[in-house]
Structures are given as C-alpha cells and as structure tokens.
C-alpha cells in the first residue's frame, strides 16, 4: 500500500492566450462581434476579468456603443490584474492584438476549453450523484444528460442550416391559417389571439402569464390546457399548487357546467358524477399529465421531467409545458439577486422550448408593490426579477381584473367621497365596465403590437373566462 498521498489535480483546460487574442481583436474591430458564434458566452472564459470584459462588450454592442479600452474601463468591476490596473490591462490587450481575421478561431479555442472544463465538472457531479443515497436518481441523471447535451452543442459548433431554415420559413408563410398546423398550440379566446397577434402559442417560444393572486390565472391556464388537449397536443403541467385531480375538476367545471365547489364538496347528482367521470376518462386518454413539484425542484430538474414526458408522448404536435410558478423554482446558483435568478431560470426554460420544439408557458405571480399603485394595471416591474426577467421571454401577457383591485382600495376608503373617486378612477383607466370583466394585455411581444388590450368576461360560478366574440363550438371531447 502506498503510504503517500499521490492525488494530484491537473490544471483545468484553458487557453488564456486565445481569450486575450479574442478580446484584443474586438478592440481592433468591433464588427468582429457579429462574426462570433451566437452561443459564445462570458461563462466560456476561464479568466474572470476576461469573462466580465466580454460581458461588457456584448452589452455595449447591443446598445450600439463604441467598444475600446477607454469606453469600457469604468464598467469593469475588478481591481488589479497582476501588477497592472484594469485600464492598463485593457490597453495591453488592444496594443498586443495581432489580427481580427482570426477571431472566430480564437472563439472556437475558448469554447473548446470551456466544454472540456464542463465535462470534468459533470463527471465529478455524476460521481457525487452515484454515491449519494438522497433524491431521485433518474431525475438527477436526466438533468446531467441535459447538461452533457449542452456541452455537445458547444463542441459541435454551429452547422450550416440555411437550407432547412429557408424551408421552415417557406412552410410558415405558405401554410394557411385554417390548415392543420404542427407549429404551435391553439389559443382558447379570440381576444387573446388579438392581443398576441397570433392564433397559436408558437413552438420554441417561452411565454409568460402575469397576474396577481385571485385574478384567475389558473382558470385561464386550464382553458389553455383544455384547448391544447382538444387538439391532441401533449400537455404537461409542472405544478407547485394544483393536483392532477384539481386540474381536471376545474376543466370539468368550465366545460360541463358542474361547479368546482359542488364537485369538491361531493354535492353532485348521480348523472353529474357519471358525466364528470366520462369527461375525466377522455382527458386521461390524451397525452396529459400533472407532476407535483416541491422545494427541491430546480429548473434543471423541471427540464428533465419535461423532456421525459415529451419523449414518451411525442406525437407530431407541439407539446405545451406549463410551469407554476417561476418564483417557486428552487435556485441553486449561489448568492444572486432576483433579477439574476429570474433571468437565468428564464434562459434555461427558453432553451427547453427551443431544443424540444415546445411551447413553454410560465405563470408569474405579481410582486406586492405594484398592487399599491393608484392604477395597478401590470407593468414590467411587477414581474419576478423586474425588467431583467423579460429578456428570455418571447411573449409576456397579463390578466388584470380591475374589479378586485378597486374593491381592495374601497375597503380602505376614507369616506364616501374618496370611495366615489376610487370608482371613477378605475372606470376611466380600465376603459370598460369594471364589474365582471378582465383585461388581457402584453408586457412583451416580439411580433405584433404590445399596446393592444382586450376585455373578456369572467364567469365566477364556473371559474372561466368567456369571450365576447361569437363563440366557436368545441364539442369533440365533451
């Protein structure tokens, strides 16, 4: 037996020279940024100041600003780099830059080393998982498999897919609106179609739904889910709030007219019970599941569950993955503010949508501060993570029931005059009859006019939203 400790940890793969050459090339010619792989990320850099510098460069480029050592030196938080100041070090990179032509090759070298470091980290994590008796081994291995797939994409680079992209575009612009389409999930309300400037929740898109507690986002979500199932789309709900039985009970209330309260309190007649049972059987014959989630579920674990579901139920139709709520997802990335957490989680869910050609719908609970405004109509600051949280989303729409907020303010009105002033303010700002109505609008919309707002009626008895447009019969599943 060897009595000496012979465990040595080799230096992690890195190419500091390629990192320096790449940053120097960008200083020489800012247009180099446009020639770099879109997947190149600050996290691919081994040296922290290089990662921060590239991050600042990326933001400057997006803002259309000049990138040179002088313009970005004050945006770098680090102090000294060896015996040089940040200003001196950035100037050193620019002065010693050789050529901007080879920048893509420098980027490839940086990404190659990053992928190798990721492989090492994943191997160590795999060993930890194998030795740990805690947790669901299948979930954890699935999560790691997803990370390995990300590493493979980095190593494989970006293939030329121009032909496939052109074919996809051609299909998108030539397939009729009324044709059977596999490129998205149908939307249940005409008003929501108008607000979103589309009749589908498109595949590969991340969609957010924002409202405050009690406004009925779960009710609207169940209508979205039912419409998707009615068209045979696979639907998975990753739920922190609703059980499978509660989801089906709410869909039964909305579509059969059997009140949710009467179902849960066992007040149905035998005929109603039989209709609800038949409805539930038809629902569960569809590619549908609700998975209860808890405090241990990170975004990686949620993505692993979603991938397993989609692999099992892939049928040629766009899957719909619903997550409630983003604030409940466990954060495992170390100390960070809400904006960073929301942005990082959103980016991972966007990747889930893109990589699996799915539509991912994420429910958002409004922050409490927005509810205290005189006009509490939702704004981006009400999102979990605030403005920063919007970036990964393709669409964020909101549900706003002014009546609830008006009643809350009336509860604390000083006198009759103040109460009348509150009623008048809500009627003027809501733009419609307040009682029994809800507003649909957008906080972000990549394609369309985000200023469009539409009103729908809330049927409180059956916990559903009712379109004021002419109804289209949907009887297939009933």
Secondary structure as UniProt FT lines:
FT   HELIX           16..28
FT   HELIX           30..35
FT   TURN            38..39
FT   HELIX           42..44
FT   HELIX           48..62
FT   TURN            63..64
FT   HELIX           69..72
FT   HELIX           73..75
FT   STRAND          80..81
FT   TURN            82..83
FT   STRAND          84..85
FT   HELIX           86..95
FT   TURN            101..102
FT   HELIX           103..131
FT   HELIX           137..156
FT   HELIX           162..174
FT   TURN            177..178
FT   STRAND          184..186
FT   HELIX           190..196
FT   STRAND          200..202
FT   TURN            203..204
FT   STRAND          205..211
FT   TURN            213..214
FT   HELIX           217..230
FT   TURN            231..232
FT   STRAND          235..239
FT   HELIX           244..256
FT   HELIX           260..264
FT   TURN            265..266
FT   HELIX           270..284
FT   STRAND          288..292
FT   TURN            295..296
FT   HELIX           299..313
FT   STRAND          320..324
FT   HELIX           326..328
FT   HELIX           338..355
FT   TURN            356..357
FT   STRAND          359..365
FT   HELIX           368..372
FT   HELIX           380..382
FT   TURN            384..385
FT   HELIX           386..390
FT   TURN            391..392
FT   STRAND          395..400
FT   HELIX           402..410
FT   TURN            411..412
FT   HELIX           416..430
FT   TURN            435..436
FT   STRAND          437..445
FT   TURN            450..451
FT   STRAND          454..459
FT   TURN            460..463
FT   STRAND          464..466
FT   TURN            476..477
//
